[in-house]
Each structure stands twice: as C-alpha cells, then as structure tokens.
Amino acid sequence: MSYGKKVWIFPDAELPPQGANLIPGHESVIITNVSDETAVVKFTLIYTDKAPVSFTAEVEPMRVRCLRSNKECDFGAYTAAEGEQYAIMLESNVPVVAQYGRAEPRTVNFYTTPGYCE
C-alpha cells in the first residue's frame, strides 16, 4: 500500500525572529517516506518579491527527515532570511507525507500544518 502524496504546498512560510524570552525561532519541513525506495524531493521556494529557487533533498526508505530552513546543511544556499515571507512546494518521485512546523517565539507557540497535497 502507498501512503502520502507526490506534491505538497505550504503557502505560509516565514523564519521567525528570536523571541523576547530568548527562545530561538525556527521552521522546518518534516518528510516521512514509507516506501521501499529513496524519495528524491524537489523543493521550490516561491517568494513575494523575487524569482523562485529550487534544490533537492533525499529521504531514505522507511525514514523521516526534518529539514530546517535556517540550516545550510538542509536548505543549502537558500537558507531562509528572518521575517521573509515565502511558500514551499515539494515534488517527490514517490509518495511522501510532509508537514511544516514553526517555533513562533513572538507568541510562545509551536505549530505544525500538513499543507495542501495532490
């Protein structure tokens, strides 16, 4: 049985600043691959005021991977700028389950959302 979808869109991405209580803000995309082959996931970052950029990441079979937008080892040269509004589109060669999470220190909150999928 196949679980997940091949296309996911998270329309509200933004790396939050550090909060007044010194809690660091962060955001991440969490991808779960329950197939028996490696998921090759193309990320396209869509901005409000500049051209989209793309990069790829892999998730091994029967694994979960958390990619932080402010970590060069995860987002490469496209690490998020604090406060920049953008959207994230994922396109995978195999169905995956994806989720967006944000630690929001401005309101001392953490939330996740599954996004839109096809």
C-alpha positions in Angstrom: 0.0 0.0 0.0 1.2 3.5 -0.8 0.9 6.3 1.7 1.3 10.0 1.0 1.3 12.3 -2.0 3.8 13.4 -4.5 3.1 17.2 -4.4 2.8 19.3 -1.2 2.5 23.1 -0.9 3.0 25.1 2.3 1.8 28.6 1.5 2.8 30.4 4.8 6.5 30.0 5.4 8.5 32.6 7.4 11.5 32.2 9.6 10.5 34.0 12.8 13.0 36.1 14.8 14.3 35.2 18.3 11.7 36.0 20.9 11.9 38.5 23.8 12.3 35.5 26.1 15.4 34.3 24.1 13.5 31.3 22.6 15.0 30.9 19.2 12.5 30.9 16.3 12.8 28.2 13.7 10.9 26.5 11.0 11.2 23.1 9.3 9.7 20.8 6.8 9.3 17.2 8.0 9.1 14.5 5.4 8.2 10.8 6.0 8.9 8.2 3.4 7.3 4.9 4.0 8.0 3.5 0.5 10.8 1.0 -0.3 12.7 3.4 -2.4 14.6 6.7 -1.8 12.4 9.8 -2.1 14.1 12.5 -4.2 12.2 15.7 -3.2 12.5 18.9 -5.2 11.9 22.0 -3.1 10.8 25.1 -4.8 10.8 28.3 -2.7 8.3 30.8 -4.0 8.8 34.4 -2.8 6.7 37.6 -2.8 9.3 39.8 -4.5 11.8 37.6 -6.3 12.1 34.6 -8.7 11.6 31.1 -7.3 14.6 28.9 -6.5 14.8 25.1 -6.3 17.0 22.4 -4.7 16.6 18.7 -3.9 16.8 16.6 -0.8 16.6 12.9 -0.3 14.7 10.8 2.3 15.7 7.2 2.6 13.1 4.4 2.5 11.2 4.0 5.8 12.7 7.1 7.3 11.7 10.6 8.4 13.8 13.7 7.7 13.5 17.1 9.3 14.9 20.0 7.2 15.4 23.3 8.9 15.1 26.4 6.7 17.9 28.2 8.6 20.4 25.4 8.3 22.7 25.4 5.3 23.2 21.6 5.6 19.4 21.3 4.9 18.5 24.3 2.6 21.9 24.9 1.1 22.4 28.4 -0.3 18.7 29.1 0.1 18.5 29.3 3.8 15.6 31.5 4.9 16.1 35.1 5.9 14.4 36.1 9.2 11.0 37.5 8.6 10.9 36.8 4.8 7.5 35.6 3.6 7.6 32.7 1.1 5.9 29.4 0.2 7.4 26.0 -0.1 6.4 23.5 -2.9 7.6 19.9 -2.6 7.6 17.5 -5.6 8.7 13.9 -4.9 9.3 10.9 -7.1 7.5 8.6 -4.6 4.5 9.5 -2.3 5.6 11.0 1.0 3.8 12.6 3.9 5.0 16.2 4.6 4.4 18.7 7.4 5.5 22.2 8.1 6.4 23.3 11.6 7.3 26.7 13.1 8.5 27.6 16.6 7.0 31.0 16.9 8.6 32.8 19.9 6.7 36.1 19.3 3.7 34.3 20.7 5.5 31.5 22.5 3.9 28.9 20.2 4.8 25.9 18.1 2.5 24.8 15.4 2.5 22.4 12.5 0.4 22.0 9.4 0.1 19.3 6.8 -0.3 21.8 3.9 -2.0 21.2 0.6 -1.3 18.0 -1.3 -2.1 16.4 -4.6 
